[in-house]
Amino acid sequence: MQRISRVPDVKIVAFLIGFMIAAPASARDWFVSPSGDDRNVGATSNRPFQTLEKAALVVAAGDTVWLGGGTYSGAETDADLLGIRTPGRAGAWITWRALPGQTPVLRPRGWAGIDIRASYQIIDGVTVLGGNDAIRLSDAIADAKQSKARAYFNTNGIIIDGRHEPTDAKPHHIIIRHCEVAKMPGGGITALQADYVTIVDNLVHDNAWFMRYAGSGISLLNDWAHDDRSGYHVMIRRNRVWDNKTLVPWERTGKLSDGNGIILDVTDPDDPAGATNPNGDLILSPQRSAPTDATKRPPWTGRALVADNVSAFNGGSGIHTFRTAHVDITGNTTYWNGAVVGYAELFANRSRDITITNNVIVPRPGGNVTSNNRNTDVRWDHNMYPAAEDILRGPHDVVATPHFVRVNSDLRRADFRVEASGSADTRERLTRDSRGD
């Protein structure tokens, strides 16, 4: 398959320049460990705090919070296990990072594992593990019929939430990298009314099973422009996303919905057709105020990049956009998605200015490669898929079945590079993507 430029280099350079981090001389290190004590000073690894919330109270712009290995457990309350409210600033980001060689595991039972409402934050190397293994589907369905939702059935992994912040104080410049977010009853990684969001090199799986709000693995909703700079404001790259699905009907319709691997949702402030979006109903607490009126959102002119991800075995789509503008979807592999709600593998829906190129798309048996509903300016080319279809077709598409090195329902054990029997150009591209070139 012929190679074309997948990512405009000038846009990547501009994006990375905006993320350059130079810690000020006054920056401090803080340490947290499940075996620590909140009465400690917390400034050395041998005298760490015990709780993440203690660190959140003392951290300042430019600081790094080092998370020691072990389990950080939360109670079933409306509280988040880690609520981030102190902002960093340009050149003085706040970093929450696993200690080298250690695996901090957050086990939330409230509304979120990590709830980010402040700007210039980095989450690096953290595992957020939910309680799906202990939940019975019948109990979750029964809870969804109650007027007040329980956090136990709706816990989100990592959420960037700007809905309850003033219009001039939405969270922006957030990086989530090298994390594993899994088995959350609610959504995996979600950003609501935020800007300059990077989600890169994460494992996101087995989420959204029991929530009543129709979530997904990785979901962005109502991107809120921090400024009008050109280039990429959102980057979702090199993630492995699998087995995210919804098993409880969405409360608004009484039907199953979403459970996508990756979805970008609603950047347009109005839809005359009256379309609704399930993820708009995602809440952290039933007592909190309603989302900000979408008509107050500034016009969205930034671009989003969804590149080099593998999204497989999800209940909804592998990747799709809904009522969203200015997105490049390139270099991804999607495989056997849509088994629960029947969505196509990779598509735009009621969206505009969407580029879909250089993707390898393998639908489940009986599934569809793509769809095209009320879109404007969708550019589709250089994609590979196993059977011809007439919905969208590019002059340089390759209609062939790729032979992957190893397919496994657990993407940690899978290898979606193409074997020697596959197209040489496609094999070279997938190899390059797996290296992150």
N, C-alpha and C positions, 0 to 999 in steps of 0.2 A: 504494500500500500504506500503510495507516494507520501512523502513527508512534507508538511507545510509548517510554517511557523505557528506554534500553538499558543504562545503567550507573547504579546508585544513587549519586548525587552525594556523599552523606555518606561512603560507603566510599572513593571516590576521594580526598576531602579528607583522610581519616584516613591513607590510604596515603601520600599525598604529604608530609604532615607528618612521618611517620616517616622520609622520605628527605631532609629538609632538611639541607643541608650548609653548615657555617660553618667554614672552615679556621682553625685557630689561628694566632696570630702567629708561631709557630716553624716553620710549614710552609716547605718548601724546594722549589725546582724542580730537576729533574734532566733531562739531555738525552742522547739516544742517537741515533746515526747509523751506518749501515753503513760510512761513511768515517771514523768516529771511532777512538778508541784507548782501551782499558780502563785505560791508565796515566794518562789525563787525570783531572782532578778531576771532570769531568762536570757542573759546576754552571753552565756557561754554554753558549750555543748554538754558540760557536766553539771550544769544547774539550769535545766530547761523548764519552761512552763509545761503544764499538763494539757491545757485546753487551747484549741485554736482561737476561741473567742477572747481569751486573755491576750494573745498576741495581737488580735485585731484591735484591741483597745489601746495598745502602746505604739503600734507601727506608724511610721511617718514616711513622707515622700523620700524616695531613694533607698529605703531599707529593704533588706532581704529577710524573709522568715524561712528558716530551715526546718523542715518537717522530718523528724526521726521515724524510723520504721515502727510498725505495730498498728493497732486498730484504734481509731478514734470513733467512739460510739455516741450516738445521740438518742434521746428519748422521743417517744411519740408525742410531740407537742407542735404548736404552730411555729416554733423557733427553727431557724436554720442551723445546721451544724457549724457552718462558718459563714457569717454575714460580713461582707467586705463593704465598708462605708467610708473609709479614709482614702481620699484620692492621692495618687502620685501626681507628677506633672511632667511635661516634656523635659527630657534629660534627667529625670529623677523618678523613674518608674518604681513601683512596689512589686517585689517578686516573692511568690510563695513557691518554694522549691523543695523537692525531696533531697535529703542528704545523700551524697554519693554512695551508691551500693545499697541503699535502704529503700524499702517500699512502704510508704505510709498509706494506710487503707482507711478511708472515711466510710463509716456505716451509718448513714442518716436514716431516721425514721420520721422526721418532721417534713416540712414542705420542700426542703432543698438540702443537698449536700453542701454546695457552695453557691451562695447568692451574691452576685457582684452588682453593686449599684454605684460604684465609683470608677473613675477613669484612670488610665495608665497603670494597668495591672497585668501581671504575668502569672499564670498557673502552670507549673512545670513538673511533670513526673509523678503526679498524684493519681492514686486509684480511688474511684468512688464506686462503691459496691452496694447495691440495693437489696431489698428483701424478697425478690420474686420467688425464691425457692420455698419460702414459708407461707406464701399466699395461695389460697384456694380460689379458683376462678368463680365458683358459685358465691363465695363471700364478697368478692369484688363487684359482681353483678348486683347483688342485693344492696351493697352500699351505694351503688350508683343510682338507685331508686330513692334514696333518702335525700331530703332537701339540703342537709349539711354534709359536705364531703369530709372524709377522714384523710388526714395526711398519709396514713399507713398505706392506702391504696393509690396514692397520687404523688409520691415523693419523686422529685426531679433530681437529676445528677448535678450538673453545673448549669446555672442559669445567669445570664446577663440581663438584668431587668430594669428598663428605664421607664416603665409605664407609670410609676408613681412619683417620678422625679419631675421638677419644673421643666418647661419646654427648653430652657437654656442650660439645663444641667443634666442632660441625658448621658449615660456612660459611653465613653469612646476610648479608643486605643486599648484594646484588650487582646491578649495573646493566650490561647490555651494550647499547650503542646505536650507531647509525650505522655499523655494521660490515658488511663483506661477508665471508661465509664460504662458500667454494666449492671444488668439485672435491676434497673430502677423501675418501680411500678409506673412512674411517670416518664417524662421525656429524658433523653440522654444529655446532649449539649444543646442549649436553647439560648437565643439572643432575641430580646424584645425591645424595640425602640432604642437601638444602639447604633454606633458607627465605628469604623475602623476596627473591625473584628477579624482576627486571624485564628483559624482552627486548623492545626497542622500536626500530622504524625501521631494521631490518636487512634485508640481502639475503642469502638463504640458499638456495643452489642447487647441484645436481649433486653431492650428497654421498651417502655410504653405499653406493656402487656395489660395492665390492670387499671389504668387511669380512665376517668370518665370524660376526659377532655381531648381525646384524639391527638396524641402527640406523635413524635417521630424520633429517629436516632439523632440527627443533626438538623436543627430547624432555626431559621432566621425569619422573623416577622416584623413588618413595619420598620424597616431600616430608617433611622432618623439622622438626617444629614447634619454632621457637626460643622462642616464647611462645604464650599462648592468647588474644592480642588478637583481637577481631573484625575483620571487614573483609578486604580483599584482601591476601594474603601473596604472591601470584604474579600478575604482569601480563605478558601477551604481546600486544603491540599494534602495529599498523601495519607489520608485517613483510610482505615479499614473498618467498614460499617456493615454489620450483619445481624440478622434475626431480630430486628426491631419490628414490632407489629402491635396492632390493637386487637384485643380479645373482648373488650367491654364496649358496648355501643356508645357512641358519642351522645351525650345527654341532649343535645339540641335536636337531633334527628331521630334518635332511637336506632340508628344503624351504625355498623362498623365503618370507620373512616381512617385515612392516613396510615400511620405506621410505616412511613417512608424511611429509606436510608438517609437521604439528604433532601431537604426541601427549602427553597427560598420563597417566602410568602409576602405578598401584598406590599409593594412599594408605591402603588398608585393610591391616592387619597380617596378615590371615589370610583364606583363601578355602576354605571347606569343600569346594568343588567341585574343588579342587586345580589351578586354572588356573595357568599359568606365563606369564612375560612375557619376550619375547626380550631387551629392553634390559637386563634384570637381569644379563645375561652380558657386557655391555660391560666390557672391562678395559683398563687402561693398560699393564699388563705382566704376563705370565704368572707372573712370580716373586713378585708382590705378594700379600698376604693376601686371603682371601675377604671378601666384603661382610659388614658387621655384620648379625647376626641381626635380621630384620625384626620379630620379636616384641618387641624392646626399643624400638621406635620409639614416641614419645609419641603419643597420639591426635591425629589431624589434624582440627582444627576451623576452620582458616582457609579462605578462599575463594580461588579462582583466577579471573582474568578473561582470556578470549581474545577480543579485540575488534579489528575493523577491519583484519584481515589479508586478504591475497589469497594463496590457496594453490592452485596449478594444476599439472597435468601431472606429479604425483608418482606413483610406482609403487604406494604404499599409499594410505591415505585422505588427503583434504585436511586434515581435523581430526577427531580422535576421542579419547575417554577410555577407559581400561581399568582396571577395579577402582579407580575414583577417585571421590571425593566432593567436593561443594561447588564446582561450576564454573559460571560464566556464559559462554556462547559466543554472542556477539552482534555484529551488524554486519559479519560476514565475508563474503567472496566465495570460493567454491570452484568449480573448473572442471576437468572432465575428469581426475579422479584415479583411482587404482586400476587402472591398465592392466597392472601387473605381477602383483599378487596378488589382484586382483578385489574389493578392499574397497569399501564404499559411500563416498559423498562425505563425509558429516559425520554422526557418530553417537556414541552412548554405548554401552559394552559392559560389562556386569556392574558398573555404576556406580550412584550414588545422588545425589539432590539436584543434578540437572543442569538448567540453564535454557538452551534453545536458541531464540533469538529474533532476528528482523530480519536473517537471513542470506539471501543469494542463492546458490542451490545448483544447479549445472548439471552433471549427471553425464555421463560419456563415453557415446558410443553403446553401448547395451546395459548400461550401468551403473545402479546404484541410488542414489537420493537419500540414503537413510538405512537404518538397521537398528535393532532393539530386542531385545537379548538379555539377559535376567536383570537388567533395570534396575529401580530403585525411584525413584519421584518424578522423572520426567523431564517437564519443562514445555516444550512445543513450540508456538510460535505466531508469527504475523507473519513467516513465512518465505516466500520466493518460489522456485519451482522449475517446470520446464517441463511436467511431466506429473503427473496425479493419482496418488497412491499411498495405500495403506491402512495402512501401518505406523505412522506418526504423522501426525496431521492436526490443525491448529489452526483455530479458527473464523475467524481473520482471515488465514489464509494466502492467498497469491496464486498461482494456477496459471497461469503464463504464461511465455513464453520471453523473457528479457531480451535486448535488442540492445545489446551493448557497443560503445563507441567504437572500440576496436581490440584485437583478440585476437592475441597473439603468443606463441610458445613461449618466448621470452625475456622475462620480466616487466619487464625494464628498458625494453623497447620497447612494452609493452602499456599499454592504458588501459581499465580495467574499470568506468569510469562507464557508465551506461546512456544510449544515444542518445535523441533526441527521440521516437522511435517507441515507446519503452518506457513503462512506467507512470510517471506524473508523480511520484507519491509515492516510488516506488523510485528514480527518477532523482535526486530531491532528496536522498534519504538517502545514496546512493552518493557524490554530490558532496560532501556534508557530511563523510562518512567520509574521502574522499581529502584533505580539508583538515586532518583530525585534530580536527575540532570535537567 
